[in-house]
Amino acid sequence: MVDADFELGLDTFGDITLDGEGLAKPAAQVIRDVVEQAVLADSLGLDYFGIGEHHRDDYAISSPDMVLSAIAGQTKQIRLGSAVTVLSSDDPVRVFQRFSTLDAVSSGRAEVTLGRGSFTESFPLFGLDLEQYEELFEEKLALFAEVLKQGPVTWSGSTRAALADQMVYPHLEKGRLKSWVAVGGSPQSVVRAAHYGMPLMLAIIGGEPLQFAPFTDLYHRALKEFGQPEQPIGVHSPGYIAETDEQAMEELWPHYAAAHNRIGRDRGWPPLTRLQFNATASPKGALMVGSPETVARKITTVAKSLGLSRFDLKYSHGTLPHEQLMRSIELYGTQVAPLVRENLRKA
């Protein structure tokens, strides 16, 4: 069942975009553009704005919480968080401190989404061993879960110095920091999120979103087995909106393909074909691209089928220019969001 307070958000990785002359923008300007995009999202009444963490030359943002703090000073209502924070290569205590500080400067609007990330550059950058990939995330999530309680923390493990009755400051002004666990396709990760009673964020970037229904079923069962209360489920999926389906497809294709192929060269993927792109953008595919009506219809279907509380559109795509991103955000806020909410009320 879809949450009665269903939320619509936006996510970006701060991709390096092109300027009016087709040249790559400096990272500093991309960061300022992301702030402008978030301010627009807030003015349109959208519910959430998330920023991903990367340590590569094709993404501008390595410190999402810093950019989110700048956004907090220029917005009033929109909730602010990460998409994701790479907990495996960070320190759980410092992550909590940064986001509890963000919560203070935003008057209670901070969230954090914890994950292992789909890139591994942060591991050698911070002197971590990729052979400990699973162990690092498991131990650090366990510690973060203890810090979230905002009481004395006693914890020990093999990947970080132990803590004994240690307090972590600052505390939140009210309540508890909303902390999602991001999952790409691992049942073990779904169960882990349920074990700690944390909301689940499914990153669905390919294939068919409805194939993730077994994951949401597993999550509900695991919450019950662990004696945890029901928690929100969200989906993060890529998308782009223009006035018509054809315009959206043609504007997105070259930038989407270039980004896919750039990453694919590092991972041994074959070049993306237009046929594959079209399949991902089809009515059953994960890419939410098209006119406002088309995108709203796809989001509604996913929300109803998976019983979501939130849908986050990953709206940035490689070098897709800032001006087109702004127009896509505008259409998302003014047309897609109202259509989705109307569709869900009728369901």
C-alpha positions in Angstrom: 0.0 0.0 0.0 1.3 3.5 -0.9 2.0 5.8 2.0 -0.8 8.4 2.5 1.9 11.0 2.8 3.7 10.0 -0.4 6.8 12.1 -1.2 8.4 13.1 -4.4 12.1 14.1 -4.4 15.1 14.7 -6.5 18.6 13.3 -6.5 21.8 14.5 -8.2 25.4 13.4 -8.3 26.6 16.8 -9.3 27.6 15.6 -12.8 30.0 17.8 -14.7 27.8 19.5 -17.2 28.4 21.4 -20.5 28.2 25.2 -20.9 26.6 27.1 -23.8 29.7 26.5 -25.9 29.7 22.7 -25.3 32.6 22.9 -22.9 32.8 21.2 -19.5 32.0 23.6 -16.7 34.4 23.9 -13.8 33.4 21.9 -10.7 32.9 25.0 -8.7 30.2 26.3 -11.1 28.5 22.9 -11.2 28.2 23.1 -7.4 26.7 26.5 -7.6 24.3 25.2 -10.2 23.2 22.4 -7.9 22.4 24.9 -5.2 20.2 26.8 -7.8 18.5 23.6 -8.7 17.7 22.8 -5.1 16.3 26.3 -4.5 14.0 25.8 -7.5 12.9 22.4 -6.2 12.1 24.0 -2.8 10.1 26.8 -4.5 8.0 24.1 -6.3 7.0 22.4 -3.1 9.0 19.2 -3.7 9.6 17.0 -0.7 13.3 16.0 -0.8 16.6 17.0 -2.4 19.5 14.4 -2.2 23.1 14.8 -3.3 25.5 11.9 -4.0 29.1 11.5 -2.9 31.8 10.8 -5.5 35.5 11.2 -5.7 36.0 11.3 -9.5 36.6 14.0 -12.1 33.2 13.5 -13.8 31.3 14.5 -10.6 31.7 17.8 -8.8 30.6 16.9 -5.2 32.7 14.9 -2.8 31.1 16.5 0.4 27.3 16.4 0.0 26.7 17.7 3.5 28.7 20.9 2.8 26.6 21.7 -0.3 23.4 20.8 1.6 24.3 23.3 4.3 24.6 26.0 1.6 21.2 24.9 0.3 19.7 24.9 3.7 20.4 28.6 4.0 18.5 29.4 0.8 15.5 27.1 1.3 12.5 26.8 3.7 10.7 23.5 3.4 12.4 20.9 1.4 14.1 18.0 3.2 17.8 17.7 2.6 20.0 14.6 2.5 22.5 12.4 0.8 22.2 10.0 -2.2 24.3 8.3 -0.9 26.9 8.8 1.9 29.5 6.1 1.4 29.6 4.8 4.9 32.1 2.1 4.2 34.9 4.7 3.7 33.7 7.2 6.2 33.5 7.3 10.0 30.1 6.7 11.5 30.6 9.2 14.3 31.6 12.0 11.9 28.7 11.1 9.6 26.3 11.6 12.4 27.9 14.8 13.6 27.8 16.3 10.1 24.2 15.5 9.5 23.0 16.4 13.0 24.7 19.7 12.3 22.9 20.0 9.0 19.7 19.2 10.9 20.4 22.2 13.1 21.1 24.7 10.3 18.1 23.5 8.3 15.7 23.6 11.3 15.1 19.9 11.4 15.1 19.0 7.6 18.2 16.7 7.5 18.2 13.1 6.4 21.0 10.7 5.5 21.1 7.8 3.1 23.8 5.2 3.9 25.3 2.9 1.3 28.4 1.3 -0.1 28.2 3.3 -3.3 28.6 2.0 -6.8 32.1 3.4 -7.2 35.2 2.4 -5.2 37.5 5.4 -5.6 37.0 6.4 -1.9 38.7 3.2 -0.7 42.2 3.8 -1.9 41.7 7.6 -1.3 41.2 7.0 2.4 43.6 4.1 2.7 41.0 1.3 3.0 41.2 -2.3 1.7 38.6 -3.3 -0.8 38.9 -6.9 0.4 37.1 -5.6 3.6 34.2 -4.2 1.4 31.5 -6.2 3.3 33.1 -6.1 6.7 33.6 -2.3 6.6 29.9 -1.6 5.8 28.5 -4.1 8.3 30.6 -2.9 11.2 30.2 0.8 10.4 26.4 0.5 10.0 26.3 -1.3 13.4 28.2 1.6 15.0 26.0 4.2 13.2 22.9 2.5 14.6 24.2 2.9 18.1 25.1 6.5 17.6 21.6 7.2 16.3 20.2 6.4 19.7 21.9 9.6 21.0 23.0 8.0 24.2 26.3 6.7 25.6 27.9 4.5 22.9 29.8 1.3 23.6 31.1 -0.5 20.5 34.0 -2.5 19.3 35.1 -4.0 16.0 38.0 -4.6 13.8 37.7 -1.6 11.4 37.8 1.2 13.9 38.8 2.1 17.4 36.4 0.9 20.1 34.1 3.3 22.1 33.2 3.0 25.7 30.3 5.0 27.1 31.1 7.8 24.7 28.6 10.6 23.9 28.4 11.9 20.4 27.5 15.6 19.8 25.6 17.5 18.7 22.3 15.8 19.5 19.3 16.5 17.3 17.1 19.3 18.5 14.0 17.1 18.1 13.6 13.4 17.4 15.9 11.1 15.5 17.9 11.5 12.3 16.0 9.8 9.5 18.6 7.4 8.2 17.9 5.3 5.0 19.9 2.3 3.9 20.4 2.2 0.1 20.2 -1.2 -1.6 21.0 -1.9 -5.2 20.1 -5.6 -5.6 21.3 -7.6 -2.6 18.7 -9.5 -0.4 21.3 -9.5 2.4 21.3 -5.7 2.3 17.5 -5.6 2.5 17.6 -7.8 5.6 20.4 -5.7 7.1 18.2 -2.6 6.8 15.3 -4.3 8.5 17.6 -5.6 11.3 18.4 -2.0 12.3 14.9 -0.8 11.7 16.0 1.7 9.1 14.0 2.8 6.1 14.8 1.1 2.8 15.9 3.0 -0.4 16.0 0.9 -3.5 18.3 2.1 -6.2 16.6 1.0 -9.4 18.7 2.2 -12.3 18.1 -0.6 -14.9 15.8 -3.4 -15.8 12.1 -3.4 -14.7 11.2 -1.8 -11.3 8.4 -4.3 -10.7 11.1 -7.0 -10.4 12.0 -5.5 -7.1 8.7 -6.5 -5.5 10.3 -9.6 -3.9 12.7 -7.2 -2.1 9.9 -5.1 -0.6 8.1 -8.3 0.5 11.4 -9.6 2.1 11.8 -6.2 3.9 8.3 -6.4 5.4 8.8 -10.0 6.5 12.2 -9.2 8.0 11.0 -6.2 9.9 8.3 -8.4 11.5 10.9 -11.1 12.4 13.2 -8.6 14.0 10.3 -7.0 15.9 10.8 -3.7 14.2 7.9 -1.3 13.3 7.0 -0.7 9.7 9.4 1.7 7.9 9.2 3.7 4.7 10.3 2.3 1.4 11.7 4.6 -1.3 12.9 4.3 -4.8 15.7 6.2 -6.5 15.5 6.0 -10.3 16.9 8.0 -13.2 14.7 10.2 -15.4 14.3 13.3 -17.5 11.2 15.3 -18.4 10.5 17.5 -21.4 7.3 18.7 -23.1 6.9 15.6 -25.2 8.2 12.0 -25.1 10.2 12.5 -28.3 11.9 15.7 -27.1 12.8 14.1 -23.8 14.3 11.0 -25.4 16.3 13.0 -28.0 17.7 15.5 -25.5 18.6 12.8 -23.0 20.1 10.1 -25.2 23.6 11.5 -26.1 24.4 12.6 -22.5 23.0 9.4 -21.0 24.9 7.2 -23.4 28.1 9.1 -23.0 28.0 8.8 -19.2 27.1 5.1 -19.4 29.9 4.4 -21.8 32.5 6.4 -19.8 31.7 4.4 -16.6 31.4 1.2 -18.7 35.0 1.5 -20.0 36.2 1.1 -16.4 33.9 -1.8 -15.8 34.1 -3.7 -19.0 30.7 -2.9 -20.3 29.9 -2.8 -24.0 28.8 0.5 -25.4 25.1 1.3 -24.8 23.0 1.0 -27.9 19.9 3.1 -28.8 17.9 -0.1 -28.6 19.0 -0.7 -25.0 18.2 2.9 -24.2 14.7 2.6 -25.7 14.1 -0.6 -23.7 15.1 1.1 -20.4 12.8 4.0 -21.3 9.9 1.8 -22.2 6.7 1.7 -20.1 8.1 -1.1 -17.9 11.7 0.2 -17.8 13.5 2.0 -15.0 14.3 5.2 -16.9 11.6 7.7 -16.2 11.9 9.7 -19.4 9.2 11.5 -21.4 6.4 14.0 -21.1 5.0 14.9 -17.7 2.1 12.5 -18.3 4.3 9.6 -19.3 6.6 10.1 -16.3 3.8 10.5 -13.9 2.1 7.3 -15.2 5.4 5.3 -14.7 6.0 6.7 -11.2 2.5 6.0 -10.2 2.8 2.4 -11.3 6.0 1.8 -9.4 4.7 3.5 -6.3 1.6 1.4 -6.2 3.3 -1.9 -7.1 6.1 -1.5 -4.5 4.1 0.2 -1.8 6.4 3.2 -1.7 6.6 6.2 0.7 8.9 8.2 -1.6 10.1 8.4 -5.2 13.3 10.2 -5.9 14.1 11.1 -9.5 17.8 11.1 -10.3 17.6 14.0 -12.6 21.2 14.7 -13.5 22.8 12.7 -16.4 26.4 13.3 -17.3 26.9 16.4 -19.3 23.2 17.3 -19.7 23.3 21.1 -19.4 22.1 23.1 -16.4 19.3 24.9 -18.3 17.8 21.6 -19.4 18.0 20.2 -15.9 16.2 23.3 -14.5 13.4 22.8 -17.1 13.1 19.1 -16.2 12.9 20.0 -12.5 10.2 22.7 -13.2 8.1 20.1 -15.1 8.6 17.6 -12.4 7.4 20.0 -9.7 4.6 21.7 -11.6 3.1 18.9 -13.6 4.5 15.4 -12.7 4.1 15.7 -8.9 0.4 16.9 -9.0 -0.4 14.2 -11.5 1.2 11.4 -9.4 -0.6 12.6 -6.3 -3.9 12.8 -8.1 -3.4 9.3 -9.6 -2.6 7.9 -6.1 -5.6 9.5 -4.5 -7.8 7.7 -7.1 -6.1 4.4 -6.5 
